Amino acid sequence: MYSGTVTVYPDVQEKKQIKKRYLTAALVMLIDVAVFQGLSRLVLLAAGLLKGASGGYADIIAAGSSAVVSNDILSVMYSCGFPILAEISAIAFGARALGIDLKSKFSFTGVSGKDIAGGTAASFFGQTAAAFLISMLSLLFADKAQDIVQSAITAKTSLAANIIMYTYVCLLGPVIEEILFRGIILESMRQYNERFAIVFSSLIFGLMHCNIPQAVNGFIVGLVLGALYVRSRSLIPSSAVHIIMNTVTSLLSVMLYSDSGMLEKIMGGSISGLNGFASAGIVINLIVRLVSLPAGITVLVISGMKGFGLRKANEAGKKRSAPLVWTSPLWIAVIIVYVIICFINF
């Protein structure tokens, strides 16, 4: 953070250095997009061609998707493998190019169980708020309501596929995402303006999920995870909360969607006839929400009164953050690409 002894406006040389740093951070995300969206599409094209598909690009992609989805192991390797490859590639480039020591980001100094518990409560509250916003969105787009609501993870028939999928969703994915979005992206701009860095990295984190429901959820929860990282100067609290969130959400999804007609019954206003596992999932989910609402609100109110443990940026810091990020063509390009993908998937 900049002190009052620094000039409010950066001179030409400093502005170039800051813009270069933001350019590098944007390149990190472009690598992530290119590897994930680009290579994954090439694999689908290859799978479609091997299947003997003909016609246009969309027809070949559809055939490739069908071939991958038809096999549980291939489906999981595809859906988990490319995000891992893309994010590790982006992390490796970002850590080196930005000079970030990732080992130091896993220090237990400053880590407290109280922060993890509070962050978990606030995250579940944020997730509940996101679900409410998504439900409002579904009312505006009634014809797409079922697609908007159904973003849950469903279990596979293969035990091996389930082990791979849930290892990624509940453990590897959260840790890798925290390294990328908090350890690289947030860290790359934290020194100028902590609060803006949290909001901006959360925006990118949300959009990265490439669909509207998870984008809303990712942005809101990302604010909590970012604050945890900045307060502790460690990725351990945010990673722990992220793991807890994904694990609980995955478990509830498996329970709820164990009844194939669950979504239709709930959207029809009735839960009668659901199997016991799905009914238990509804009860547990309700308890989690009812507990997290007052707990999350309490944590946010108390933290807000203390400024969330974040330093306010002075004018020097403000002039070196948002104005330079929002005029970065590469960051604008990253956001536009993600928004387009979100709407395509919508």
Phi, psi and omega in degrees: 000145182273140179270175182290350181279350181269142178300146183299312181263132178292145176285178186302315183294316180293322179298321178297318180295318180294315180297324178295321179294317178293324177299317179297317179298321178294323178297326177304313181287329176294324175297317179300314180296314184297315182291314184289303184285321183287302183295322181296323177293322179297321178296317179295320177298315180297317179296321179294318180292320178296331179281354178087019180291148177228174180104207183276182181304312183298322180294319181291319178298317180298319179293320178295319178298319179298319180295320181289314183293334183293343180240122184304314182296313179299318181299314181289319178300322179291309186289334179260325185294315182292319174300319179297312180299316182294314185288322178293321177298315180294319180296314181300316178294312184296316181299319181287312185291327182264356178067039181261126178272099185290332179299322181290344181279358178247033178282144178273354177294126180088357179273132179225143177298330179297317179295321180293317179296315179295320178295324178295315179298315180295324180292318177295323175297315178297321178296321178295318177297320178296320178298323178295315179297321179294322178295324176294321178296323181294332178289328179285333181235068186303326182291342179248012187304315183294322179294323181291316183291319186276091175232019184279160176270128180247144183292152177265170178278334182273131178298316180299318179297319179296319179298314179297312184297312185283336172296319178289308185296320187263347184226294185296313182303307179304316182294314181296318180295323178294320178298316183289307190275327176264313184287332181252298187293307180297315182299328183295339181234005183296325186296339182268319186199098186301316185292317176295321180300321179294313182295315184292316180295328177291322177299313180293321178299317179295311182296330181302334181289347170062023168210151190298313181302312182286335176293316178297311180297316182297321180295312183294311180293326179300329178298319179292314181297321178295318179296320178299318181295314183293320181295319186266343186060025181220149177275354183295311180298314181294323178293318180297314179295319179298318179296315179299314181301310182294323181293312180296316180297319180295316180299315179295322179297317179299317180294312183296317184270011172291340173258111186300336181260013185301312185298316181295322181292317181292316179292339177274359176087016181217141176243011178291142179091357178289149178289167185299323182295315180293319179297319177296322178298320178296317181295313181296318179299318179297318179297315179301315181293316182295326178283319185288332181298302179293322181295315180296317179298317179299313180299315182293321179295311180297316180295322179296322178295333179262009180076018180061016180070019182249144178279140175282137178282139173278181184299325179297317179293320180298319181291343181260004182245265187307312183302325182277327178292314185287350174256011179274112181303324183290320178292322177298319179296318179300313182296317180298317180299314180296318180296318178299315180297320179300317182285328175297316179289340178288000000 
